[in-house]
Amino acid sequence: MRDLVDIHFPQADTVVLVMDNLNTHKLASLYEAFPPAEARRIAAKLEIHYTPKHGSWLNMAEIELSVLHRQCLNARIPDKQTLMQKVAAWQNRRNASASTVNWRFTTADARIRLERLYPSIENC
């Protein structure tokens, strides 16, 4: 984060980040890594937006990487050039087929699995 603030975007008043909810993606982690004044200085320049815990863009990226592995990278690849060619060909086929992610986690499923997060009017 310090490199982001000091090296990559030193002139920016605010650096806007979109991150998942991993425990290290909290501002408190800065205070574990740096002295308080330095952590406070870095944190003051950051504006963090967290993705939803379920159904985020990160889940889609993980799904796509899993498909890449199953369809393209499931065998030994001898060198970087071959890897790049295989991935490019796979990507072209995947894009041409306009593949999408089919979410199966419905609102009804969420209410069952995440019941503790939903208020109950029966107990009021």
N, C-alpha and C positions, 0 to 999 in steps of 0.2 A: 504494500500500500504506500509505503514511503517513496519507492521508486515511481509509482504512478503519480503521486502528488508532486514530487520534487523534480523528477527527470522527464517524464513523458508529458505532463501537463502543468508545468510550473506557473504559467500565466493565468490559469483558470481560477476563477473565484471558487467554483464548486465543481467537483468531479462526481458525476452521477453514475452509480453502479447498479446493475441488476444481478442479483445473486440468489442462489438457492439457500435453504435454511440450515446448512451445515453449521455445526456448533462453532467452528473457527471463523465463520463469516459474521461475527458479531463485533461491535466496536470494543467490547471488553477484551478481545484478543490483542488489540493494540497495546493495552495496558500490561499484558503479560510479556509482550515482546520489547517494549520501549519504556524508558523512564516516563513518569506521569506527564511532564510538560511536553515531551515529544509526542506522546500518544494523543494528548489533547490537541496539539497543533495539527496533526495529521487528521484526526477525527473531525475537526472543525471544517475541513475542506471537502469532506465526503457526504454525499447524499445517497443513502442506500435504499433500494426498493427490492423487496424479497418476492420471489416467485411463490405461487401457491404450493403447499406441501404435496398435494395430490393433483396430477394432471398438468404439470408445468411444462414449459418448453424443454426443460432439462430431461424430463421423462421421455419426451419425443426424441431427443438427441440420443439418449441411451438405447431406446428401441431401434433407432436407425443404425447405430453402431452394432447392435446385436444382429440385425439383418445383414449388414455388411460382412460380419464375421461368418455367419452361416452360409451365405451365398457366394462369397468371394475369397475369404481368407482362411478357409478351413483346411488348407494344405500347406506344405512347406513351400516358401517362396525364396528362390536362390539369391536375389539381389534387389537393391533399391529400385533400379530401373524397371524390372519386371513387376514389382509391387505397384509402382506408380502407373504402369500401363494397365494392370488388372483393375485397380481401383477406378481409374478414369473410365474404362470400358463399363464397369459395373455402374458407375454413377450415371453415365449416358443412358444406359438401359433403364435404370431406376427413374430418372427424370422423364424419359420418353413415355414410360408407362403411367406417369402422374400418380405414383403411389402415395397413399395417405395413411395416417395412423387411425385405426379404428378403436376408439375409446370404448371400453366395456364397463368402466366403473361409473355406474349411473347414480343419480341422486338417491334413488331408493337403496342402492348398495351402500352409499355413503352414510345414510341414516342408520343402517344396521351396523356397519363396521365402526363408524365413528359416533356411536350413540352418545357417548359421554360428552361430546362437543355440542350436541344439539339440546336446547332447552326443552324440558318436558312440562306441558301445561297441566298434566295430570297430578303432578306433585305440588302444584301451587295452592 
